[in-house]
Amino acid sequence: MAILSRLKAAIADMRVVQCCFCGEAVVGEPPLEIHLALPEGASQSMFAHGECFRSCLHPSVPFLTPAEHLEADGGS
């Protein structure tokens, strides 16, 4: 569980990022990082609240928010 403790500490120390869906700061929860592969090897990263991302997915698409993933791994 040392890895989980380090991950939680790293999340707590992360800078505040903006949700690309609602525009609000992602605080109090781990941000979801979204990576887009663009033409010619370029890429772009953005962040989102897990629930904002979930609201954009079709209900048939399985998805755990970062917080739910941490809980499923035994952390809280």
C-alpha positions in Angstrom: 0.0 0.0 0.0 3.0 2.3 0.0 2.4 3.1 -3.7 -1.2 4.1 -2.8 0.0 6.4 0.0 2.5 8.0 -2.3 -0.1 8.5 -5.0 -2.5 10.2 -2.5 0.3 12.4 -1.3 1.2 13.3 -4.9 -2.4 14.1 -5.7 -2.7 16.4 -2.6 0.4 18.3 -3.8 -0.7 18.7 -7.4 -1.4 22.1 -8.8 -5.0 23.1 -9.4 -6.1 22.3 -12.9 -9.2 23.4 -14.8 -11.8 20.9 -16.0 -12.1 21.0 -19.8 -15.8 20.4 -19.6 -17.2 22.7 -17.0 -14.3 25.2 -16.7 -14.1 24.9 -12.9 -11.0 24.0 -10.9 -10.6 20.3 -10.1 -10.0 20.3 -6.3 -10.8 17.8 -3.6 -10.5 14.9 -6.0 -7.9 13.4 -8.3 -8.2 15.0 -11.7 -8.8 12.9 -14.8 -6.0 13.5 -17.3 -7.0 13.2 -20.9 -4.4 12.8 -23.6 -5.2 13.5 -27.2 -3.0 12.1 -30.0 -2.9 14.7 -32.8 -1.5 14.4 -36.3 2.3 14.4 -36.9 3.1 13.0 -33.5 1.7 16.0 -31.6 -0.4 15.6 -28.5 -2.5 17.6 -26.1 -3.3 17.0 -22.5 -6.3 18.3 -20.5 -7.9 17.6 -17.2 -11.5 17.0 -16.1 -13.6 16.1 -13.1 -14.4 12.4 -13.3 -18.2 13.1 -13.1 -18.0 15.7 -15.9 -16.2 13.2 -18.1 -18.7 10.5 -17.2 -21.6 12.7 -18.1 -20.3 12.9 -21.7 -20.0 9.1 -22.1 -22.7 6.9 -23.4 -24.3 5.0 -20.5 -23.1 1.7 -22.0 -19.4 2.7 -21.7 -17.9 1.4 -18.4 -16.0 4.0 -16.5 -14.6 4.6 -13.0 -13.6 8.1 -11.9 -10.1 8.4 -10.5 -11.5 8.6 -7.0 -13.6 5.4 -7.6 -10.5 3.7 -9.0 -8.6 4.5 -5.8 -11.5 3.2 -3.7 -11.6 0.0 -5.7 -7.9 -0.6 -5.1 -8.6 -0.5 -1.3 -7.8 3.1 -0.5 -10.2 5.7 0.8 
